[in-house]
Amino acid sequence: MITGNKGEWSEIYALFKLLGDKQLFLGNKNIEKLEGLVYPIIKILRTENNGNFEYAIQDELIIISGSEEILKIPISEFKKNALFLLDAIKDNKERTFSVPEIEEFMQSINCISLKASSSAKTDITIVVHDQRTNQQPTLGFSIKSQLGSPSTLLNAGKTTNFIFKIVGSSLTETDINDINLIDTRSKIIDRVLQIQNKGGEFVFVKTERKIFSNNLVLIDSLLPEILSKIVFDFYSSEFSHLTDLVNAIAEKNPLNFDIENEHKFYEYKIKRFLTDVSLGMMPSKVWTGQYDATGGYLIVKENGDVLCYHIYNKNEFEDYLLNNTKLDTASSSRHGFGEIYKENDQLYFNLNLQIRFTK
């Protein structure tokens, strides 16, 4: 029996839905269909543990080839099963569950697992017809589902800690202990506030890990500094959405960019960062700037629509990333941040960067 969570079942739903629709809809920054922009789908490629399969669209039939046999399945079957599966995903309250009726259909079309083979970086690969260029690009996608809980874009770790020096305050040992013992729901924000109330200022020193810092510098030499400001603002203001945090830093312009002509320095640099993170940059590995085979995201919406964002359509992709992400607080004890500590008679405080999709 095949069991999976809502996100995993969403991969199968996306396969059925796209084959039923026969076209790929592009999304805008608000996760709505871009009117008048569609890519007719020629075929979908899927890597299974038992081989590679092609789902080609011909009129009202799906031609499935791979291994030995060639199957011909009416498109209406994919539409019907997509609707059934969408309801099953929405209605299920369990963390993982099975859908026996869908499993039966999956077996009949050589689809034997929920997730694409782990050796493949993409969840799904689609060959489309681009009417603007008259080309047939092969586009790889990761699938992000709004049917389950929001996924992270950048996972927290010691690798994503930013180290700040506390200056201008003469905190006593008692002060330090009292601050570190604050255990409210928003304890990190409250500790930062208490340090500031005692006259302390936070000065960014460096990221905890050199590789992450160098990856950021590779994308943009000022990125460590910019992100440190955004991370600090997140822990010392009411903002969490990246659009709000970027607008706030642009307003303050702490790096003194020449904004006389309204250049969007901060927005542009953060978009570059988000794009690189989404296409392969990891804080713990040396980043070369080479994007994964995955060039974008398919978003499975709560209403069942499937929208695509791809580096092939760079502007929409970047707008989507900026408008649909927020900073989030990870476990401070696990990742070693949020407490005052002393080194060589100097006080320090680490803050952590984690980025999650809003839905």
C-alpha positions as CSV (number, residue, x, y, z in Angstrom):
1,M,0.0,0.0,0.0
2,I,1.3,3.5,-0.9
3,T,1.1,6.0,1.9
4,G,2.2,9.6,2.0
5,N,1.5,13.1,3.4
6,K,-0.4,15.9,1.6
7,G,2.7,17.3,0.0
8,E,3.7,13.9,-1.5
9,W,0.2,13.1,-2.7
10,S,0.2,16.6,-4.3
11,E,2.9,15.4,-6.7
12,I,0.6,12.7,-8.1
13,Y,-2.3,15.2,-8.2
14,A,-0.1,17.6,-10.2
15,L,0.8,14.9,-12.7
16,F,-2.9,13.9,-13.2
17,K,-4.1,17.5,-13.3
18,L,-1.6,18.7,-15.8
19,L,-2.2,15.8,-18.1
20,G,-6.0,16.4,-17.8
21,D,-5.6,20.2,-18.5
22,K,-3.1,19.5,-21.4
23,Q,-1.5,22.9,-20.6
24,L,0.6,24.7,-18.1
25,F,-0.7,28.0,-16.6
26,L,1.8,30.6,-15.5
27,G,1.3,32.4,-12.2
28,N,1.9,36.0,-11.1
29,K,3.3,37.2,-7.8
30,N,0.0,36.8,-6.1
31,I,-0.3,33.1,-7.1
32,E,-3.0,33.8,-9.7
33,K,-3.1,32.8,-13.3
34,L,-1.4,35.2,-15.7
35,E,-4.2,35.8,-18.2
36,G,-3.4,34.8,-21.7
37,L,-0.2,33.0,-20.9
38,V,-0.3,29.2,-21.2
39,Y,2.2,26.6,-22.5
40,P,0.6,23.6,-24.3
41,I,2.1,20.5,-22.8
42,I,3.7,18.0,-25.2
43,K,4.7,15.4,-22.7
44,I,5.6,14.9,-19.1
45,L,8.7,12.8,-18.1
46,R,8.8,10.9,-14.9
47,T,11.6,8.8,-13.4
48,E,10.3,5.8,-11.5
49,N,12.3,3.1,-9.6
50,N,11.4,0.7,-12.5
51,G,12.5,3.0,-15.3
52,N,11.8,6.3,-17.1
53,F,8.3,6.9,-18.4
54,E,6.9,9.4,-21.0
55,Y,3.3,10.7,-20.8
56,A,2.7,12.2,-24.2
57,I,-0.5,14.1,-25.1
58,Q,-2.1,13.2,-28.4
59,D,-5.6,14.7,-28.9
60,E,-7.7,13.1,-26.2
61,L,-5.3,10.3,-25.3
62,I,-2.3,10.0,-23.1
63,I,0.3,7.8,-24.7
64,I,2.5,6.2,-21.9
65,S,5.8,4.7,-23.1
66,G,8.7,3.2,-21.2
67,S,9.9,-0.3,-20.3
68,E,8.3,-2.6,-22.9
69,E,4.6,-1.7,-23.3
70,I,2.9,1.3,-24.7
71,L,-0.4,2.3,-23.0
72,K,-3.1,4.5,-24.3
73,I,-5.4,6.1,-21.6
74,P,-8.2,8.6,-22.3
75,I,-7.5,12.1,-20.9
76,S,-10.9,11.9,-19.2
77,E,-9.5,9.3,-16.8
78,F,-6.8,11.7,-15.7
79,K,-9.3,14.5,-15.1
80,K,-11.6,12.2,-13.1
81,N,-8.8,10.8,-10.9
82,A,-7.3,14.3,-10.4
83,L,-10.7,15.5,-9.0
84,F,-11.0,12.4,-6.8
85,L,-7.5,12.8,-5.4
86,L,-7.9,16.5,-4.7
87,D,-10.9,15.8,-2.5
88,A,-9.1,12.9,-0.8
89,I,-6.1,15.1,0.0
90,K,-8.3,18.0,1.3
91,D,-10.5,15.7,3.4
92,N,-7.8,13.7,5.1
93,K,-6.8,14.7,8.6
94,E,-4.0,12.1,9.1
95,R,-0.3,13.0,8.8
96,T,0.1,10.2,6.2
97,F,-2.6,8.3,4.5
98,S,-3.4,6.0,1.6
99,V,-5.9,6.4,-1.3
100,P,-6.6,2.9,-2.5
101,E,-8.7,4.0,-5.5
102,I,-5.9,6.2,-6.8
103,E,-3.3,3.6,-6.1
104,E,-5.1,1.2,-8.4
105,F,-5.1,3.8,-11.2
106,M,-1.4,4.6,-10.6
107,Q,-0.5,1.0,-11.0
108,S,-2.3,0.9,-14.3
109,I,-0.2,3.8,-15.7
110,N,3.2,2.6,-14.5
111,C,3.2,5.1,-11.7
112,I,4.4,3.1,-8.7
113,S,5.7,5.7,-6.2
114,L,4.5,9.1,-4.9
115,K,7.8,10.8,-5.2
116,A,10.0,10.9,-8.3
117,S,13.1,8.8,-8.0
118,S,15.5,10.3,-5.4
119,S,18.3,10.4,-7.9
120,A,16.3,13.0,-9.9
121,K,16.6,16.5,-8.6
122,T,13.3,17.5,-10.1
123,D,9.8,16.3,-9.0
124,I,8.5,16.6,-12.5
125,T,9.9,17.3,-16.0
126,I,7.6,18.8,-18.6
127,V,8.2,19.4,-22.3
128,V,6.1,22.4,-23.4
129,H,5.5,24.3,-26.6
130,D,6.4,28.0,-26.2
131,Q,4.3,29.8,-28.8
132,R,6.3,33.0,-28.4
133,T,9.6,31.4,-29.5
134,N,8.2,28.4,-31.3
135,Q,10.5,26.3,-29.2
136,Q,9.9,23.2,-27.1
137,P,11.9,23.6,-23.9
138,T,12.2,20.9,-21.3
139,L,11.4,22.4,-17.9
140,G,12.2,20.8,-14.6
141,F,10.1,21.7,-11.5
142,S,9.9,21.2,-7.8
143,I,6.3,20.8,-6.6
144,K,5.2,23.0,-3.7
145,S,1.7,22.3,-2.4
146,Q,-0.6,24.7,-0.5
147,L,-2.7,21.7,0.5
148,G,-0.2,20.7,3.3
149,S,1.8,22.8,5.7
150,P,4.0,25.6,4.2
151,S,7.5,24.4,3.2
152,T,10.8,26.1,4.0
153,L,12.8,27.8,1.3
154,L,16.0,28.1,3.4
155,N,16.3,25.6,6.3
156,A,17.7,26.8,9.6
157,G,21.0,25.5,11.0
158,K,24.1,26.8,12.7
159,T,25.1,27.4,9.1
160,T,22.5,30.3,8.9
161,N,23.5,32.1,12.2
162,F,24.5,35.8,12.1
163,I,26.9,36.9,14.9
164,F,26.4,40.3,16.4
165,K,28.6,42.1,18.9
166,I,26.8,43.9,21.7
167,V,28.3,47.4,22.2
168,G,27.6,50.5,24.3
169,S,26.2,48.7,27.3
170,S,27.7,47.6,30.6
171,L,25.6,44.6,31.3
172,T,26.4,42.9,34.6
173,E,26.5,39.1,35.0
174,T,23.0,39.3,36.7
175,D,21.7,41.3,33.7
176,I,23.1,38.7,31.3
177,N,21.5,35.8,33.3
178,D,18.2,37.5,33.6
179,I,18.0,38.3,29.9
180,N,19.1,34.7,28.9
181,L,16.3,33.4,31.2
182,I,13.5,35.3,29.5
183,D,11.2,32.5,28.3
184,T,8.2,34.1,26.8
185,R,6.5,33.0,23.5
186,S,8.6,35.6,21.7
187,K,11.6,35.2,23.9
188,I,14.3,36.1,21.2
189,I,12.5,39.4,20.3
190,D,12.0,40.1,24.1
191,R,15.7,39.4,24.8
192,V,16.8,41.7,22.0
193,L,14.5,44.4,23.3
194,Q,15.8,44.1,26.9
195,I,19.4,44.4,25.6
196,Q,18.4,47.6,23.8
197,N,16.6,48.9,26.9
198,K,19.9,48.5,28.7
199,G,21.7,50.6,26.2
200,G,23.1,47.8,24.1
201,E,23.6,48.1,20.3
202,F,23.9,45.2,17.9
203,V,26.8,45.4,15.5
204,F,27.0,42.7,12.8
205,V,30.4,40.9,12.9
206,K,30.1,37.9,10.5
207,T,28.1,34.8,9.7
208,E,28.9,31.8,11.9
209,R,30.1,29.7,8.9
210,K,32.6,30.9,6.4
211,I,31.1,28.9,3.5
212,F,27.7,30.6,3.9
213,S,29.3,34.0,4.0
214,N,31.4,33.3,0.8
215,N,28.3,32.0,-0.9
216,L,26.5,35.2,-0.1
217,V,29.4,37.3,-1.3
218,L,29.5,35.3,-4.6
219,I,25.9,36.3,-5.2
220,D,26.5,39.9,-4.1
221,S,29.4,41.3,-2.1
222,L,27.1,43.3,0.2
223,L,24.6,40.5,0.8
224,P,26.0,39.4,4.3
225,E,25.5,43.0,5.5
226,I,22.1,43.4,3.9
227,L,20.8,40.1,5.3
228,S,22.2,40.8,8.8
229,K,20.0,44.0,8.8
230,I,16.9,42.1,7.6
231,V,17.5,39.3,10.2
232,F,17.9,41.9,12.9
233,D,14.8,43.8,11.8
234,F,12.8,40.5,12.0
235,Y,13.8,40.0,15.6
236,S,13.3,43.6,16.6
237,S,10.1,44.6,14.8
238,E,6.6,43.3,14.0
239,F,7.6,42.4,10.4
240,S,8.1,38.9,9.1
241,H,7.1,38.9,5.5
242,L,10.1,39.5,3.2
243,T,8.3,42.2,1.2
244,D,7.8,44.2,4.4
245,L,11.3,43.6,5.7
246,V,12.8,44.7,2.3
247,N,10.6,47.8,2.1
248,A,11.7,48.7,5.7
249,I,15.4,48.3,4.9
250,A,15.0,50.3,1.6
251,E,13.4,53.1,3.6
252,K,16.2,53.3,6.1
253,N,18.9,52.6,3.4
254,P,21.6,51.6,6.0
255,L,24.2,50.9,3.3
256,N,23.8,54.5,2.0
257,F,23.1,53.5,-1.6
258,D,22.5,56.4,-4.0
259,I,18.7,56.2,-4.2
260,E,18.2,59.7,-5.8
261,N,16.9,58.0,-8.9
262,E,14.9,55.4,-7.0
263,H,17.1,52.4,-7.8
264,K,15.7,49.3,-6.0
265,F,19.0,48.1,-4.6
266,Y,17.8,46.0,-1.7
267,E,14.9,44.4,-3.6
268,Y,17.1,43.4,-6.5
269,K,19.8,41.9,-4.3
270,I,17.3,40.0,-2.2
271,K,15.6,38.6,-5.3
272,R,18.9,37.4,-6.5
273,F,19.5,35.7,-3.2
274,L,16.1,34.0,-3.1
275,T,16.5,32.8,-6.7
276,D,19.8,31.2,-6.0
277,V,18.5,29.6,-2.8
278,S,15.5,28.2,-4.6
279,L,17.6,26.8,-7.4
280,G,20.3,25.0,-5.4
281,M,22.4,27.3,-3.1
282,M,22.8,25.6,0.3
283,P,24.5,27.4,3.3
284,S,26.7,24.4,4.0
285,K,28.1,23.7,0.5
286,V,30.3,25.8,-1.7
287,W,28.0,27.5,-4.3
288,T,29.3,27.8,-7.8
289,G,26.3,29.5,-9.3
290,Q,25.3,26.4,-11.2
291,Y,21.5,25.9,-11.0
292,D,20.1,22.5,-10.4
293,A,18.2,20.7,-13.1
294,T,15.1,22.1,-11.3
295,G,14.4,25.5,-12.9
296,G,11.3,26.4,-11.0
297,Y,8.3,25.6,-8.9
298,L,4.8,24.2,-9.6
299,I,2.4,25.5,-7.0
300,V,-0.6,23.3,-6.2
301,K,-3.2,25.7,-4.9
302,E,-5.9,25.0,-2.4
303,N,-8.6,25.3,-5.1
304,G,-6.7,22.6,-7.2
305,D,-5.2,24.9,-9.8
306,V,-1.6,24.2,-10.7
307,L,0.5,27.2,-11.5
308,C,4.1,27.3,-12.8
309,Y,7.0,29.6,-12.0
310,H,10.2,29.1,-13.9
311,I,13.6,30.8,-14.3
312,Y,12.6,30.6,-18.0
313,N,10.2,33.5,-17.0
314,K,12.6,35.2,-14.6
315,N,10.5,38.2,-13.6
316,E,7.4,36.3,-12.5
317,F,9.6,33.8,-10.7
318,E,11.5,36.4,-8.7
319,D,8.3,38.3,-7.9
320,Y,6.7,35.1,-6.6
321,L,9.6,34.3,-4.4
322,L,9.8,37.8,-2.8
323,N,6.0,38.1,-2.3
324,N,5.3,34.7,-0.9
325,T,8.1,34.2,1.7
326,K,8.6,35.2,5.3
327,L,11.3,34.8,8.0
328,D,10.6,32.3,10.7
329,T,12.0,31.5,14.1
330,A,13.6,28.0,14.4
331,S,14.6,26.2,17.5
332,S,17.1,28.5,19.3
333,S,18.5,25.7,21.5
334,R,19.1,23.3,18.6
335,H,20.7,26.0,16.4
336,G,22.7,27.9,19.0
337,F,21.3,31.4,18.9
338,G,19.4,33.9,20.9
339,E,21.6,34.0,24.1
340,I,24.2,36.5,25.2
341,Y,27.6,34.9,25.4
342,K,31.1,36.2,26.2
343,E,34.4,35.8,24.3
344,N,37.6,37.7,25.2
345,D,35.5,40.0,27.5
346,Q,33.3,40.9,24.6
347,L,29.5,40.2,24.5
348,Y,28.0,38.5,21.5
349,F,24.5,37.5,20.4
350,N,23.6,35.2,17.5
351,L,20.5,35.5,15.3
352,N,19.3,32.9,12.9
353,L,17.9,33.1,9.4
354,Q,15.2,30.7,8.3
355,I,12.9,31.4,5.3
356,R,9.5,29.8,4.8
357,F,6.8,30.1,2.2
358,T,3.7,31.9,3.5
359,K,1.4,29.1,2.2
